[in-house]
Amino acid sequence: WFRQSSSDTSSEPFLHCYCDADWAGDTEDRKSTSGYLCYVAGSLVSWGSRKQSIVALSTMEAEYVALASAVREVLSLRSLLSELGISTQDSVVYTDNTPAKFLAENHVVTPRSKHIDLRYHFIQEAHSRSLIKFIWVPSAQQLADIMTKFLSRDAYERLRGGLVGEGA
């Protein structure tokens, strides 16, 4: 899943982002951390890691809030690239949380999602307008884990190599 070289970007969307969250990672206030890594033409150009302003009631909610951060960044990068005359038809956000992906792709209200603040639902609109596509990746391939979690040395070194396109 990692690129073998910086020139091997044929299988990747031109603009893509890995997004993750740790649910209730702060043991004092139970807030989660969002993290994302955005790539343009195979190169890491933008990243972020921030404690969420809310206390998420589930992993799905924490991941959905993290998706909102990543989508906001991808939309900003799309705008910048558009001003430079570069088309970004395929913009992808990779997530390892199936329920958050489902909620982002569908205008539904479930018992587990009805309390989520409406300000995060702009990602559903971005998806319905085909500005963003969400793709599930296995947790072991989630590069954004490096931005949100304490990792074993082996996992850290593997993900660190993935940030710059080194093989796993």
Chimera marker file (.cmm) of the C-alpha trace (Angstrom):
<marker_set name="trace">
<marker id="1" x="0.000" y="0.000" z="0.000" r="1" g="1" b="0" radius="0.5"/>
<marker id="2" x="2.967" y="2.320" z="0.256" r="1" g="1" b="0" radius="0.5"/>
<marker id="3" x="4.437" y="3.720" z="-2.932" r="1" g="1" b="0" radius="0.5"/>
<marker id="4" x="7.654" y="2.061" z="-3.970" r="1" g="1" b="0" radius="0.5"/>
<marker id="5" x="9.062" y="5.335" z="-5.278" r="1" g="1" b="0" radius="0.5"/>
<marker id="6" x="7.967" y="8.934" z="-5.489" r="1" g="1" b="0" radius="0.5"/>
<marker id="7" x="7.347" y="8.519" z="-9.226" r="1" g="1" b="0" radius="0.5"/>
<marker id="8" x="4.987" y="5.549" z="-8.737" r="1" g="1" b="0" radius="0.5"/>
<marker id="9" x="1.739" y="7.466" z="-8.240" r="1" g="1" b="0" radius="0.5"/>
<marker id="10" x="-0.350" y="5.926" z="-11.030" r="1" g="1" b="0" radius="0.5"/>
<marker id="11" x="-2.677" y="4.048" z="-8.649" r="1" g="1" b="0" radius="0.5"/>
<marker id="12" x="-3.280" y="6.998" z="-6.328" r="1" g="1" b="0" radius="0.5"/>
<marker id="13" x="-5.757" y="9.808" z="-6.802" r="1" g="1" b="0" radius="0.5"/>
<marker id="14" x="-4.000" y="13.102" z="-7.536" r="1" g="1" b="0" radius="0.5"/>
<marker id="15" x="-5.368" y="14.584" z="-4.296" r="1" g="1" b="0" radius="0.5"/>
<marker id="16" x="-5.911" y="12.222" z="-1.401" r="1" g="1" b="0" radius="0.5"/>
<marker id="17" x="-5.948" y="12.332" z="2.352" r="1" g="1" b="0" radius="0.5"/>
<marker id="18" x="-5.664" y="9.817" z="5.185" r="1" g="1" b="0" radius="0.5"/>
<marker id="19" x="-7.839" y="10.609" z="8.194" r="1" g="1" b="0" radius="0.5"/>
<marker id="20" x="-8.095" y="9.050" z="11.641" r="1" g="1" b="0" radius="0.5"/>
<marker id="21" x="-9.144" y="9.696" z="15.228" r="1" g="1" b="0" radius="0.5"/>
<marker id="22" x="-8.475" y="8.153" z="18.596" r="1" g="1" b="0" radius="0.5"/>
<marker id="23" x="-11.667" y="7.878" z="20.599" r="1" g="1" b="0" radius="0.5"/>
<marker id="24" x="-11.419" y="9.488" z="24.049" r="1" g="1" b="0" radius="0.5"/>
<marker id="25" x="-7.638" y="9.369" z="23.938" r="1" g="1" b="0" radius="0.5"/>
<marker id="26" x="-7.199" y="12.065" z="26.581" r="1" g="1" b="0" radius="0.5"/>
<marker id="27" x="-7.845" y="10.271" z="29.870" r="1" g="1" b="0" radius="0.5"/>
<marker id="28" x="-8.527" y="13.501" z="31.769" r="1" g="1" b="0" radius="0.5"/>
<marker id="29" x="-11.278" y="15.086" z="29.636" r="1" g="1" b="0" radius="0.5"/>
<marker id="30" x="-12.121" y="12.087" z="27.370" r="1" g="1" b="0" radius="0.5"/>
<marker id="31" x="-11.700" y="14.175" z="24.224" r="1" g="1" b="0" radius="0.5"/>
<marker id="32" x="-10.481" y="12.579" z="21.013" r="1" g="1" b="0" radius="0.5"/>
<marker id="33" x="-7.678" y="13.608" z="18.681" r="1" g="1" b="0" radius="0.5"/>
<marker id="34" x="-8.204" y="14.097" z="14.932" r="1" g="1" b="0" radius="0.5"/>
<marker id="35" x="-5.378" y="13.669" z="12.474" r="1" g="1" b="0" radius="0.5"/>
<marker id="36" x="-4.983" y="13.846" z="8.723" r="1" g="1" b="0" radius="0.5"/>
<marker id="37" x="-2.289" y="13.661" z="6.040" r="1" g="1" b="0" radius="0.5"/>
<marker id="38" x="-2.986" y="15.178" z="2.603" r="1" g="1" b="0" radius="0.5"/>
<marker id="39" x="-1.058" y="14.284" z="-0.538" r="1" g="1" b="0" radius="0.5"/>
<marker id="40" x="-0.932" y="16.053" z="-3.900" r="1" g="1" b="0" radius="0.5"/>
<marker id="41" x="0.642" y="14.149" z="-6.789" r="1" g="1" b="0" radius="0.5"/>
<marker id="42" x="2.059" y="11.617" z="-4.340" r="1" g="1" b="0" radius="0.5"/>
<marker id="43" x="3.759" y="14.166" z="-2.080" r="1" g="1" b="0" radius="0.5"/>
<marker id="44" x="2.732" y="14.994" z="1.464" r="1" g="1" b="0" radius="0.5"/>
<marker id="45" x="1.759" y="18.685" z="1.423" r="1" g="1" b="0" radius="0.5"/>
<marker id="46" x="-0.519" y="19.181" z="4.407" r="1" g="1" b="0" radius="0.5"/>
<marker id="47" x="-1.086" y="17.533" z="7.758" r="1" g="1" b="0" radius="0.5"/>
<marker id="48" x="-2.744" y="18.229" z="11.044" r="1" g="1" b="0" radius="0.5"/>
<marker id="49" x="-3.345" y="16.789" z="14.481" r="1" g="1" b="0" radius="0.5"/>
<marker id="50" x="-5.670" y="18.464" z="16.954" r="1" g="1" b="0" radius="0.5"/>
<marker id="51" x="-7.702" y="17.632" z="20.017" r="1" g="1" b="0" radius="0.5"/>
<marker id="52" x="-11.397" y="17.731" z="19.165" r="1" g="1" b="0" radius="0.5"/>
<marker id="53" x="-13.495" y="20.466" z="20.770" r="1" g="1" b="0" radius="0.5"/>
<marker id="54" x="-16.271" y="18.024" z="21.693" r="1" g="1" b="0" radius="0.5"/>
<marker id="55" x="-16.462" y="14.860" z="23.750" r="1" g="1" b="0" radius="0.5"/>
<marker id="56" x="-17.422" y="12.191" z="21.220" r="1" g="1" b="0" radius="0.5"/>
<marker id="57" x="-19.884" y="9.600" z="22.475" r="1" g="1" b="0" radius="0.5"/>
<marker id="58" x="-18.644" y="6.869" z="20.126" r="1" g="1" b="0" radius="0.5"/>
<marker id="59" x="-15.772" y="5.913" z="17.876" r="1" g="1" b="0" radius="0.5"/>
<marker id="60" x="-17.999" y="6.687" z="14.894" r="1" g="1" b="0" radius="0.5"/>
<marker id="61" x="-18.595" y="10.239" z="16.116" r="1" g="1" b="0" radius="0.5"/>
<marker id="62" x="-14.886" y="10.842" z="16.767" r="1" g="1" b="0" radius="0.5"/>
<marker id="63" x="-14.016" y="9.534" z="13.289" r="1" g="1" b="0" radius="0.5"/>
<marker id="64" x="-16.807" y="11.595" z="11.690" r="1" g="1" b="0" radius="0.5"/>
<marker id="65" x="-15.489" y="14.783" z="13.319" r="1" g="1" b="0" radius="0.5"/>
<marker id="66" x="-12.005" y="13.854" z="12.086" r="1" g="1" b="0" radius="0.5"/>
<marker id="67" x="-13.433" y="13.330" z="8.583" r="1" g="1" b="0" radius="0.5"/>
<marker id="68" x="-14.825" y="16.871" z="8.735" r="1" g="1" b="0" radius="0.5"/>
<marker id="69" x="-11.329" y="18.231" z="9.456" r="1" g="1" b="0" radius="0.5"/>
<marker id="70" x="-9.830" y="16.253" z="6.591" r="1" g="1" b="0" radius="0.5"/>
<marker id="71" x="-12.574" y="17.214" z="4.137" r="1" g="1" b="0" radius="0.5"/>
<marker id="72" x="-12.167" y="20.891" z="5.057" r="1" g="1" b="0" radius="0.5"/>
<marker id="73" x="-8.454" y="20.609" z="4.211" r="1" g="1" b="0" radius="0.5"/>
<marker id="74" x="-9.076" y="18.712" z="0.966" r="1" g="1" b="0" radius="0.5"/>
<marker id="75" x="-11.620" y="21.314" z="-0.161" r="1" g="1" b="0" radius="0.5"/>
<marker id="76" x="-9.085" y="24.076" z="0.550" r="1" g="1" b="0" radius="0.5"/>
<marker id="77" x="-6.428" y="22.232" z="-1.453" r="1" g="1" b="0" radius="0.5"/>
<marker id="78" x="-8.915" y="21.670" z="-4.306" r="1" g="1" b="0" radius="0.5"/>
<marker id="79" x="-9.610" y="25.408" z="-4.367" r="1" g="1" b="0" radius="0.5"/>
<marker id="80" x="-5.915" y="26.283" z="-4.404" r="1" g="1" b="0" radius="0.5"/>
<marker id="81" x="-5.154" y="23.770" z="-7.153" r="1" g="1" b="0" radius="0.5"/>
<marker id="82" x="-8.126" y="25.032" z="-9.176" r="1" g="1" b="0" radius="0.5"/>
<marker id="83" x="-6.765" y="28.583" z="-8.990" r="1" g="1" b="0" radius="0.5"/>
<marker id="84" x="-3.485" y="27.219" z="-10.345" r="1" g="1" b="0" radius="0.5"/>
<marker id="85" x="-5.364" y="25.602" z="-13.238" r="1" g="1" b="0" radius="0.5"/>
<marker id="86" x="-4.947" y="22.033" z="-11.966" r="1" g="1" b="0" radius="0.5"/>
<marker id="87" x="-7.953" y="19.691" z="-12.139" r="1" g="1" b="0" radius="0.5"/>
<marker id="88" x="-8.711" y="17.625" z="-9.041" r="1" g="1" b="0" radius="0.5"/>
<marker id="89" x="-11.633" y="15.505" z="-10.155" r="1" g="1" b="0" radius="0.5"/>
<marker id="90" x="-10.694" y="12.550" z="-7.956" r="1" g="1" b="0" radius="0.5"/>
<marker id="91" x="-10.320" y="13.731" z="-4.373" r="1" g="1" b="0" radius="0.5"/>
<marker id="92" x="-10.273" y="10.859" z="-1.915" r="1" g="1" b="0" radius="0.5"/>
<marker id="93" x="-10.297" y="10.653" z="1.864" r="1" g="1" b="0" radius="0.5"/>
<marker id="94" x="-9.217" y="7.304" z="3.316" r="1" g="1" b="0" radius="0.5"/>
<marker id="95" x="-10.844" y="6.228" z="6.577" r="1" g="1" b="0" radius="0.5"/>
<marker id="96" x="-10.741" y="3.035" z="8.601" r="1" g="1" b="0" radius="0.5"/>
<marker id="97" x="-14.166" y="3.510" z="10.204" r="1" g="1" b="0" radius="0.5"/>
<marker id="98" x="-17.051" y="1.993" z="8.229" r="1" g="1" b="0" radius="0.5"/>
<marker id="99" x="-19.902" y="3.638" z="10.212" r="1" g="1" b="0" radius="0.5"/>
<marker id="100" x="-18.369" y="7.123" z="9.815" r="1" g="1" b="0" radius="0.5"/>
<marker id="101" x="-17.881" y="6.466" z="6.091" r="1" g="1" b="0" radius="0.5"/>
<marker id="102" x="-21.517" y="5.360" z="5.789" r="1" g="1" b="0" radius="0.5"/>
<marker id="103" x="-22.786" y="8.481" z="7.564" r="1" g="1" b="0" radius="0.5"/>
<marker id="104" x="-20.566" y="10.729" z="5.412" r="1" g="1" b="0" radius="0.5"/>
<marker id="105" x="-21.944" y="9.164" z="2.228" r="1" g="1" b="0" radius="0.5"/>
<marker id="106" x="-25.613" y="9.081" z="3.218" r="1" g="1" b="0" radius="0.5"/>
<marker id="107" x="-28.062" y="11.677" z="4.488" r="1" g="1" b="0" radius="0.5"/>
<marker id="108" x="-29.422" y="9.508" z="7.293" r="1" g="1" b="0" radius="0.5"/>
<marker id="109" x="-30.193" y="9.980" z="10.940" r="1" g="1" b="0" radius="0.5"/>
<marker id="110" x="-29.657" y="7.024" z="13.245" r="1" g="1" b="0" radius="0.5"/>
<marker id="111" x="-29.929" y="6.741" z="17.021" r="1" g="1" b="0" radius="0.5"/>
<marker id="112" x="-26.121" y="6.892" z="17.168" r="1" g="1" b="0" radius="0.5"/>
<marker id="113" x="-25.819" y="9.935" z="14.910" r="1" g="1" b="0" radius="0.5"/>
<marker id="114" x="-28.815" y="12.113" z="15.777" r="1" g="1" b="0" radius="0.5"/>
<marker id="115" x="-26.872" y="14.116" z="18.380" r="1" g="1" b="0" radius="0.5"/>
<marker id="116" x="-23.927" y="14.991" z="16.082" r="1" g="1" b="0" radius="0.5"/>
<marker id="117" x="-23.639" y="18.737" z="15.610" r="1" g="1" b="0" radius="0.5"/>
<marker id="118" x="-24.987" y="19.857" z="12.234" r="1" g="1" b="0" radius="0.5"/>
<marker id="119" x="-21.813" y="21.817" z="11.462" r="1" g="1" b="0" radius="0.5"/>
<marker id="120" x="-20.049" y="18.540" z="10.641" r="1" g="1" b="0" radius="0.5"/>
<marker id="121" x="-22.613" y="17.390" z="8.070" r="1" g="1" b="0" radius="0.5"/>
<marker id="122" x="-21.170" y="19.579" z="5.298" r="1" g="1" b="0" radius="0.5"/>
<marker id="123" x="-19.138" y="16.525" z="4.354" r="1" g="1" b="0" radius="0.5"/>
<marker id="124" x="-22.335" y="14.797" z="3.199" r="1" g="1" b="0" radius="0.5"/>
<marker id="125" x="-22.943" y="17.713" z="0.811" r="1" g="1" b="0" radius="0.5"/>
<marker id="126" x="-19.356" y="17.565" z="-0.456" r="1" g="1" b="0" radius="0.5"/>
<marker id="127" x="-19.809" y="13.857" z="-1.153" r="1" g="1" b="0" radius="0.5"/>
<marker id="128" x="-23.200" y="14.286" z="-2.847" r="1" g="1" b="0" radius="0.5"/>
<marker id="129" x="-21.679" y="16.963" z="-5.132" r="1" g="1" b="0" radius="0.5"/>
<marker id="130" x="-18.883" y="14.477" z="-6.028" r="1" g="1" b="0" radius="0.5"/>
<marker id="131" x="-16.197" y="16.726" z="-4.570" r="1" g="1" b="0" radius="0.5"/>
<marker id="132" x="-15.005" y="14.007" z="-2.200" r="1" g="1" b="0" radius="0.5"/>
<marker id="133" x="-14.965" y="10.243" z="-2.343" r="1" g="1" b="0" radius="0.5"/>
<marker id="134" x="-14.527" y="8.196" z="0.829" r="1" g="1" b="0" radius="0.5"/>
<marker id="135" x="-12.608" y="4.922" z="0.691" r="1" g="1" b="0" radius="0.5"/>
<marker id="136" x="-12.229" y="2.471" z="3.547" r="1" g="1" b="0" radius="0.5"/>
<marker id="137" x="-8.709" y="1.261" z="4.340" r="1" g="1" b="0" radius="0.5"/>
<marker id="138" x="-7.726" y="-1.375" z="6.897" r="1" g="1" b="0" radius="0.5"/>
<marker id="139" x="-6.478" y="0.084" z="10.181" r="1" g="1" b="0" radius="0.5"/>
<marker id="140" x="-3.039" y="-1.424" z="9.544" r="1" g="1" b="0" radius="0.5"/>
<marker id="141" x="-2.784" y="0.756" z="6.407" r="1" g="1" b="0" radius="0.5"/>
<marker id="142" x="-4.067" y="3.947" z="8.015" r="1" g="1" b="0" radius="0.5"/>
<marker id="143" x="-1.157" y="6.379" z="7.714" r="1" g="1" b="0" radius="0.5"/>
<marker id="144" x="-2.922" y="8.964" z="9.897" r="1" g="1" b="0" radius="0.5"/>
<marker id="145" x="-2.507" y="6.682" z="12.936" r="1" g="1" b="0" radius="0.5"/>
<marker id="146" x="0.876" y="8.324" z="13.360" r="1" g="1" b="0" radius="0.5"/>
<marker id="147" x="-0.940" y="11.615" z="14.056" r="1" g="1" b="0" radius="0.5"/>
<marker id="148" x="-3.386" y="10.303" z="16.665" r="1" g="1" b="0" radius="0.5"/>
<marker id="149" x="-2.083" y="7.314" z="18.604" r="1" g="1" b="0" radius="0.5"/>
<marker id="150" x="0.828" y="6.027" z="20.638" r="1" g="1" b="0" radius="0.5"/>
<marker id="151" x="2.401" y="3.351" z="18.480" r="1" g="1" b="0" radius="0.5"/>
<marker id="152" x="4.871" y="0.538" z="18.926" r="1" g="1" b="0" radius="0.5"/>
<marker id="153" x="8.323" y="1.262" z="17.551" r="1" g="1" b="0" radius="0.5"/>
<marker id="154" x="7.764" y="-1.080" z="14.576" r="1" g="1" b="0" radius="0.5"/>
<marker id="155" x="4.398" y="0.499" z="13.699" r="1" g="1" b="0" radius="0.5"/>
<marker id="156" x="5.844" y="4.000" z="14.059" r="1" g="1" b="0" radius="0.5"/>
<marker id="157" x="8.805" y="3.249" z="11.785" r="1" g="1" b="0" radius="0.5"/>
<marker id="158" x="6.557" y="1.576" z="9.189" r="1" g="1" b="0" radius="0.5"/>
<marker id="159" x="4.128" y="4.515" z="9.124" r="1" g="1" b="0" radius="0.5"/>
<marker id="160" x="6.947" y="7.062" z="9.176" r="1" g="1" b="0" radius="0.5"/>
<marker id="161" x="8.350" y="5.423" z="6.041" r="1" g="1" b="0" radius="0.5"/>
<marker id="162" x="4.901" y="5.537" z="4.463" r="1" g="1" b="0" radius="0.5"/>
<marker id="163" x="4.724" y="9.303" z="4.958" r="1" g="1" b="0" radius="0.5"/>
<marker id="164" x="7.458" y="9.822" z="2.398" r="1" g="1" b="0" radius="0.5"/>
<marker id="165" x="6.637" y="6.898" z="0.129" r="1" g="1" b="0" radius="0.5"/>
<marker id="166" x="9.117" y="4.297" z="1.339" r="1" g="1" b="0" radius="0.5"/>
<marker id="167" x="7.996" y="0.694" z="1.091" r="1" g="1" b="0" radius="0.5"/>
<marker id="168" x="6.634" y="-1.032" z="4.202" r="1" g="1" b="0" radius="0.5"/>
<link id1="1" id2="2" r="1" g="1" b="0" radius="0.2"/>
<link id1="2" id2="3" r="1" g="1" b="0" radius="0.2"/>
<link id1="3" id2="4" r="1" g="1" b="0" radius="0.2"/>
<link id1="4" id2="5" r="1" g="1" b="0" radius="0.2"/>
<link id1="5" id2="6" r="1" g="1" b="0" radius="0.2"/>
<link id1="6" id2="7" r="1" g="1" b="0" radius="0.2"/>
<link id1="7" id2="8" r="1" g="1" b="0" radius="0.2"/>
<link id1="8" id2="9" r="1" g="1" b="0" radius="0.2"/>
<link id1="9" id2="10" r="1" g="1" b="0" radius="0.2"/>
<link id1="10" id2="11" r="1" g="1" b="0" radius="0.2"/>
<link id1="11" id2="12" r="1" g="1" b="0" radius="0.2"/>
<link id1="12" id2="13" r="1" g="1" b="0" radius="0.2"/>
<link id1="13" id2="14" r="1" g="1" b="0" radius="0.2"/>
<link id1="14" id2="15" r="1" g="1" b="0" radius="0.2"/>
<link id1="15" id2="16" r="1" g="1" b="0" radius="0.2"/>
<link id1="16" id2="17" r="1" g="1" b="0" radius="0.2"/>
<link id1="17" id2="18" r="1" g="1" b="0" radius="0.2"/>
<link id1="18" id2="19" r="1" g="1" b="0" radius="0.2"/>
<link id1="19" id2="20" r="1" g="1" b="0" radius="0.2"/>
<link id1="20" id2="21" r="1" g="1" b="0" radius="0.2"/>
<link id1="21" id2="22" r="1" g="1" b="0" radius="0.2"/>
<link id1="22" id2="23" r="1" g="1" b="0" radius="0.2"/>
<link id1="23" id2="24" r="1" g="1" b="0" radius="0.2"/>
<link id1="24" id2="25" r="1" g="1" b="0" radius="0.2"/>
<link id1="25" id2="26" r="1" g="1" b="0" radius="0.2"/>
<link id1="26" id2="27" r="1" g="1" b="0" radius="0.2"/>
<link id1="27" id2="28" r="1" g="1" b="0" radius="0.2"/>
<link id1="28" id2="29" r="1" g="1" b="0" radius="0.2"/>
<link id1="29" id2="30" r="1" g="1" b="0" radius="0.2"/>
<link id1="30" id2="31" r="1" g="1" b="0" radius="0.2"/>
<link id1="31" id2="32" r="1" g="1" b="0" radius="0.2"/>
<link id1="32" id2="33" r="1" g="1" b="0" radius="0.2"/>
<link id1="33" id2="34" r="1" g="1" b="0" radius="0.2"/>
<link id1="34" id2="35" r="1" g="1" b="0" radius="0.2"/>
<link id1="35" id2="36" r="1" g="1" b="0" radius="0.2"/>
<link id1="36" id2="37" r="1" g="1" b="0" radius="0.2"/>
<link id1="37" id2="38" r="1" g="1" b="0" radius="0.2"/>
<link id1="38" id2="39" r="1" g="1" b="0" radius="0.2"/>
<link id1="39" id2="40" r="1" g="1" b="0" radius="0.2"/>
<link id1="40" id2="41" r="1" g="1" b="0" radius="0.2"/>
<link id1="41" id2="42" r="1" g="1" b="0" radius="0.2"/>
<link id1="42" id2="43" r="1" g="1" b="0" radius="0.2"/>
<link id1="43" id2="44" r="1" g="1" b="0" radius="0.2"/>
<link id1="44" id2="45" r="1" g="1" b="0" radius="0.2"/>
<link id1="45" id2="46" r="1" g="1" b="0" radius="0.2"/>
<link id1="46" id2="47" r="1" g="1" b="0" radius="0.2"/>
<link id1="47" id2="48" r="1" g="1" b="0" radius="0.2"/>
<link id1="48" id2="49" r="1" g="1" b="0" radius="0.2"/>
<link id1="49" id2="50" r="1" g="1" b="0" radius="0.2"/>
<link id1="50" id2="51" r="1" g="1" b="0" radius="0.2"/>
<link id1="51" id2="52" r="1" g="1" b="0" radius="0.2"/>
<link id1="52" id2="53" r="1" g="1" b="0" radius="0.2"/>
<link id1="53" id2="54" r="1" g="1" b="0" radius="0.2"/>
<link id1="54" id2="55" r="1" g="1" b="0" radius="0.2"/>
<link id1="55" id2="56" r="1" g="1" b="0" radius="0.2"/>
<link id1="56" id2="57" r="1" g="1" b="0" radius="0.2"/>
<link id1="57" id2="58" r="1" g="1" b="0" radius="0.2"/>
<link id1="58" id2="59" r="1" g="1" b="0" radius="0.2"/>
<link id1="59" id2="60" r="1" g="1" b="0" radius="0.2"/>
<link id1="60" id2="61" r="1" g="1" b="0" radius="0.2"/>
<link id1="61" id2="62" r="1" g="1" b="0" radius="0.2"/>
<link id1="62" id2="63" r="1" g="1" b="0" radius="0.2"/>
<link id1="63" id2="64" r="1" g="1" b="0" radius="0.2"/>
<link id1="64" id2="65" r="1" g="1" b="0" radius="0.2"/>
<link id1="65" id2="66" r="1" g="1" b="0" radius="0.2"/>
<link id1="66" id2="67" r="1" g="1" b="0" radius="0.2"/>
<link id1="67" id2="68" r="1" g="1" b="0" radius="0.2"/>
<link id1="68" id2="69" r="1" g="1" b="0" radius="0.2"/>
<link id1="69" id2="70" r="1" g="1" b="0" radius="0.2"/>
<link id1="70" id2="71" r="1" g="1" b="0" radius="0.2"/>
<link id1="71" id2="72" r="1" g="1" b="0" radius="0.2"/>
<link id1="72" id2="73" r="1" g="1" b="0" radius="0.2"/>
<link id1="73" id2="74" r="1" g="1" b="0" radius="0.2"/>
<link id1="74" id2="75" r="1" g="1" b="0" radius="0.2"/>
<link id1="75" id2="76" r="1" g="1" b="0" radius="0.2"/>
<link id1="76" id2="77" r="1" g="1" b="0" radius="0.2"/>
<link id1="77" id2="78" r="1" g="1" b="0" radius="0.2"/>
<link id1="78" id2="79" r="1" g="1" b="0" radius="0.2"/>
<link id1="79" id2="80" r="1" g="1" b="0" radius="0.2"/>
<link id1="80" id2="81" r="1" g="1" b="0" radius="0.2"/>
<link id1="81" id2="82" r="1" g="1" b="0" radius="0.2"/>
<link id1="82" id2="83" r="1" g="1" b="0" radius="0.2"/>
<link id1="83" id2="84" r="1" g="1" b="0" radius="0.2"/>
<link id1="84" id2="85" r="1" g="1" b="0" radius="0.2"/>
<link id1="85" id2="86" r="1" g="1" b="0" radius="0.2"/>
<link id1="86" id2="87" r="1" g="1" b="0" radius="0.2"/>
<link id1="87" id2="88" r="1" g="1" b="0" radius="0.2"/>
<link id1="88" id2="89" r="1" g="1" b="0" radius="0.2"/>
<link id1="89" id2="90" r="1" g="1" b="0" radius="0.2"/>
<link id1="90" id2="91" r="1" g="1" b="0" radius="0.2"/>
<link id1="91" id2="92" r="1" g="1" b="0" radius="0.2"/>
<link id1="92" id2="93" r="1" g="1" b="0" radius="0.2"/>
<link id1="93" id2="94" r="1" g="1" b="0" radius="0.2"/>
<link id1="94" id2="95" r="1" g="1" b="0" radius="0.2"/>
<link id1="95" id2="96" r="1" g="1" b="0" radius="0.2"/>
<link id1="96" id2="97" r="1" g="1" b="0" radius="0.2"/>
<link id1="97" id2="98" r="1" g="1" b="0" radius="0.2"/>
<link id1="98" id2="99" r="1" g="1" b="0" radius="0.2"/>
<link id1="99" id2="100" r="1" g="1" b="0" radius="0.2"/>
<link id1="100" id2="101" r="1" g="1" b="0" radius="0.2"/>
<link id1="101" id2="102" r="1" g="1" b="0" radius="0.2"/>
<link id1="102" id2="103" r="1" g="1" b="0" radius="0.2"/>
<link id1="103" id2="104" r="1" g="1" b="0" radius="0.2"/>
<link id1="104" id2="105" r="1" g="1" b="0" radius="0.2"/>
<link id1="105" id2="106" r="1" g="1" b="0" radius="0.2"/>
<link id1="106" id2="107" r="1" g="1" b="0" radius="0.2"/>
<link id1="107" id2="108" r="1" g="1" b="0" radius="0.2"/>
<link id1="108" id2="109" r="1" g="1" b="0" radius="0.2"/>
<link id1="109" id2="110" r="1" g="1" b="0" radius="0.2"/>
<link id1="110" id2="111" r="1" g="1" b="0" radius="0.2"/>
<link id1="111" id2="112" r="1" g="1" b="0" radius="0.2"/>
<link id1="112" id2="113" r="1" g="1" b="0" radius="0.2"/>
<link id1="113" id2="114" r="1" g="1" b="0" radius="0.2"/>
<link id1="114" id2="115" r="1" g="1" b="0" radius="0.2"/>
<link id1="115" id2="116" r="1" g="1" b="0" radius="0.2"/>
<link id1="116" id2="117" r="1" g="1" b="0" radius="0.2"/>
<link id1="117" id2="118" r="1" g="1" b="0" radius="0.2"/>
<link id1="118" id2="119" r="1" g="1" b="0" radius="0.2"/>
<link id1="119" id2="120" r="1" g="1" b="0" radius="0.2"/>
<link id1="120" id2="121" r="1" g="1" b="0" radius="0.2"/>
<link id1="121" id2="122" r="1" g="1" b="0" radius="0.2"/>
<link id1="122" id2="123" r="1" g="1" b="0" radius="0.2"/>
<link id1="123" id2="124" r="1" g="1" b="0" radius="0.2"/>
<link id1="124" id2="125" r="1" g="1" b="0" radius="0.2"/>
<link id1="125" id2="126" r="1" g="1" b="0" radius="0.2"/>
<link id1="126" id2="127" r="1" g="1" b="0" radius="0.2"/>
<link id1="127" id2="128" r="1" g="1" b="0" radius="0.2"/>
<link id1="128" id2="129" r="1" g="1" b="0" radius="0.2"/>
<link id1="129" id2="130" r="1" g="1" b="0" radius="0.2"/>
<link id1="130" id2="131" r="1" g="1" b="0" radius="0.2"/>
<link id1="131" id2="132" r="1" g="1" b="0" radius="0.2"/>
<link id1="132" id2="133" r="1" g="1" b="0" radius="0.2"/>
<link id1="133" id2="134" r="1" g="1" b="0" radius="0.2"/>
<link id1="134" id2="135" r="1" g="1" b="0" radius="0.2"/>
<link id1="135" id2="136" r="1" g="1" b="0" radius="0.2"/>
<link id1="136" id2="137" r="1" g="1" b="0" radius="0.2"/>
<link id1="137" id2="138" r="1" g="1" b="0" radius="0.2"/>
<link id1="138" id2="139" r="1" g="1" b="0" radius="0.2"/>
<link id1="139" id2="140" r="1" g="1" b="0" radius="0.2"/>
<link id1="140" id2="141" r="1" g="1" b="0" radius="0.2"/>
<link id1="141" id2="142" r="1" g="1" b="0" radius="0.2"/>
<link id1="142" id2="143" r="1" g="1" b="0" radius="0.2"/>
<link id1="143" id2="144" r="1" g="1" b="0" radius="0.2"/>
<link id1="144" id2="145" r="1" g="1" b="0" radius="0.2"/>
<link id1="145" id2="146" r="1" g="1" b="0" radius="0.2"/>
<link id1="146" id2="147" r="1" g="1" b="0" radius="0.2"/>
<link id1="147" id2="148" r="1" g="1" b="0" radius="0.2"/>
<link id1="148" id2="149" r="1" g="1" b="0" radius="0.2"/>
<link id1="149" id2="150" r="1" g="1" b="0" radius="0.2"/>
<link id1="150" id2="151" r="1" g="1" b="0" radius="0.2"/>
<link id1="151" id2="152" r="1" g="1" b="0" radius="0.2"/>
<link id1="152" id2="153" r="1" g="1" b="0" radius="0.2"/>
<link id1="153" id2="154" r="1" g="1" b="0" radius="0.2"/>
<link id1="154" id2="155" r="1" g="1" b="0" radius="0.2"/>
<link id1="155" id2="156" r="1" g="1" b="0" radius="0.2"/>
<link id1="156" id2="157" r="1" g="1" b="0" radius="0.2"/>
<link id1="157" id2="158" r="1" g="1" b="0" radius="0.2"/>
<link id1="158" id2="159" r="1" g="1" b="0" radius="0.2"/>
<link id1="159" id2="160" r="1" g="1" b="0" radius="0.2"/>
<link id1="160" id2="161" r="1" g="1" b="0" radius="0.2"/>
<link id1="161" id2="162" r="1" g="1" b="0" radius="0.2"/>
<link id1="162" id2="163" r="1" g="1" b="0" radius="0.2"/>
<link id1="163" id2="164" r="1" g="1" b="0" radius="0.2"/>
<link id1="164" id2="165" r="1" g="1" b="0" radius="0.2"/>
<link id1="165" id2="166" r="1" g="1" b="0" radius="0.2"/>
<link id1="166" id2="167" r="1" g="1" b="0" radius="0.2"/>
<link id1="167" id2="168" r="1" g="1" b="0" radius="0.2"/>
</marker_set>
